[in-house]
Amino acid sequence: MGDTGDAGEIGLRYLTTSARLRRTVDEHLAKGGVSLAQTKILQVLARSGPIRQAGLATELGYAARSVTQAVEAMERDGLVRRTSDDADRRAKVVTMTEEGARALAAGEAAGDEILRRIFGGLGPDRLAALGEALAVVDDAVRALGGPGNDDDARHR
């Protein structure tokens, strides 16, 4: 496959590259002690403060069961604390711990470093063009509706 192609070829190439990129970033973060999924959870907690577990799942666009499993593991690792919600004792409120804040800082630094290594070689013009192209693709995906399309633009 060359630098150009039809939309189907480019789309498949993007999906393959995206999966490889995600694995590479996740492996790099894991060496620092936190996964990409854990980093995303900690980022929401840093932004929102304590949040109900169901709200965390909604914010992330993940299934509630997936978030429950991740948060339970993170609690065992000391990254978060779960408490009962005063308004609804069945609901759990998730709070980032000091250890979680340290892990988030390390994870964000490691993520930034690997992404700069990967994308830094593009140069400013190509990087800007890629950003514009991704925004167009993201808008097209959102226009289709369906799962995962209710995320907000902060991921751009």
C-alpha positions in Angstrom: 0.0 0.0 0.0 1.4 3.4 -0.9 0.8 6.8 0.5 -2.5 7.2 -1.3 -5.4 4.9 -1.9 -9.1 4.7 -1.8 -11.1 5.4 1.3 -11.6 1.8 2.2 -7.9 1.0 2.0 -6.9 4.1 4.0 -9.6 3.3 6.5 -8.3 -0.2 7.0 -4.7 1.1 7.3 -5.8 3.6 9.9 -7.6 0.9 11.9 -4.5 -1.3 11.8 -2.2 1.5 12.7 -4.5 2.8 15.5 -4.6 -0.7 17.1 -0.8 -0.9 16.9 -0.4 2.6 18.4 -2.8 1.8 21.2 -0.9 -1.4 22.1 2.5 0.4 22.0 1.2 3.2 24.2 -0.4 0.8 26.6 2.8 -1.3 26.9 4.9 1.8 27.4 2.5 3.0 30.2 2.4 -0.4 31.8 6.2 -0.3 32.2 5.6 2.8 34.4 3.0 0.9 36.5 -0.3 2.1 35.0 -2.3 1.0 32.0 -3.9 3.3 29.4 -7.3 2.4 30.8 -6.2 3.2 34.3 -4.7 6.5 33.1 -8.1 7.4 31.5 -9.9 6.6 34.8 -7.5 8.7 36.8 -7.8 11.6 34.3 -11.5 11.7 34.8 -11.1 11.6 38.6 -8.5 14.4 38.4 -11.0 16.5 36.4 -14.2 15.7 38.2 -13.1 14.9 41.7 -15.0 12.1 43.5 -17.6 10.6 41.2 -20.2 7.8 41.3 -18.9 4.7 39.7 -21.9 4.8 37.2 -21.0 8.4 36.3 -17.4 7.3 35.8 -18.6 4.7 33.3 -20.8 7.2 31.5 -18.0 9.8 31.4 -15.6 7.2 29.9 -18.2 5.6 27.5 -17.5 2.2 29.0 -19.8 -0.5 30.2 -20.5 -0.3 33.9 -19.2 -3.8 34.5 -15.9 -3.0 32.8 -15.4 0.1 35.0 -16.4 -1.9 38.2 -13.6 -4.5 37.4 -11.0 -1.8 36.6 -11.9 0.2 39.7 -11.8 -2.8 42.0 -8.3 -3.6 40.7 -7.2 0.0 41.1 -8.5 0.0 44.6 -6.4 -3.1 45.4 -3.4 -1.3 44.0 -4.1 1.8 46.2 -4.8 4.1 43.2 -8.5 4.8 44.1 -10.8 4.5 47.1 -14.4 3.5 46.9 -17.0 4.6 49.5 -20.8 4.3 49.7 -22.7 7.3 48.4 -24.5 9.1 51.3 -27.5 9.7 49.1 -27.7 6.1 47.8 -25.9 3.5 49.9 -26.0 1.0 47.0 -24.0 3.4 44.8 -20.2 3.7 45.1 -18.2 6.9 44.9 -14.7 6.7 43.5 -12.0 9.0 44.7 -8.4 9.2 43.5 -5.8 8.6 46.3 -2.4 10.3 46.6 -0.8 7.1 45.1 -3.3 7.5 42.2 -2.3 11.1 41.6 1.4 10.0 41.5 0.5 7.2 39.1 -1.4 9.6 36.9 1.5 12.0 36.7 3.9 9.2 35.8 1.4 7.8 33.3 0.8 11.1 31.6 4.5 11.8 31.4 5.2 8.3 29.9 2.3 8.7 27.5 3.5 12.1 26.4 7.0 10.9 25.9 6.0 7.9 23.7 3.5 10.0 21.7 6.2 12.7 21.1 8.6 10.0 19.9 6.0 8.5 17.6 4.4 11.7 16.2 7.4 14.1 16.7 8.9 13.1 13.3 5.9 14.4 11.4 6.9 18.0 11.8 4.5 20.9 12.4 2.8 20.9 9.0 2.1 17.2 8.8 1.1 17.1 12.4 -1.5 20.0 11.8 -2.8 18.2 8.7 -3.1 14.9 10.6 -5.0 16.8 13.4 -7.4 18.3 10.8 -7.9 14.9 9.1 -8.6 13.2 12.4 -11.2 15.9 13.2 -13.0 15.2 9.9 -13.0 11.5 10.5 -14.2 11.9 14.1 -17.0 14.1 12.9 -18.0 11.5 10.3 -18.0 8.7 12.9 -20.1 10.8 15.3 -22.6 11.6 12.6 -23.3 7.9 12.2 -24.4 7.6 15.8 -24.1 4.4 17.8 -21.9 3.2 20.7 -19.0 5.4 21.7 -20.2 8.4 19.7 -21.4 10.4 22.7 -17.8 11.3 23.8 -17.1 14.9 23.8 -14.4 16.8 21.8 -11.8 16.8 24.6 -10.3 13.6 23.0 -9.3 15.6 19.9 
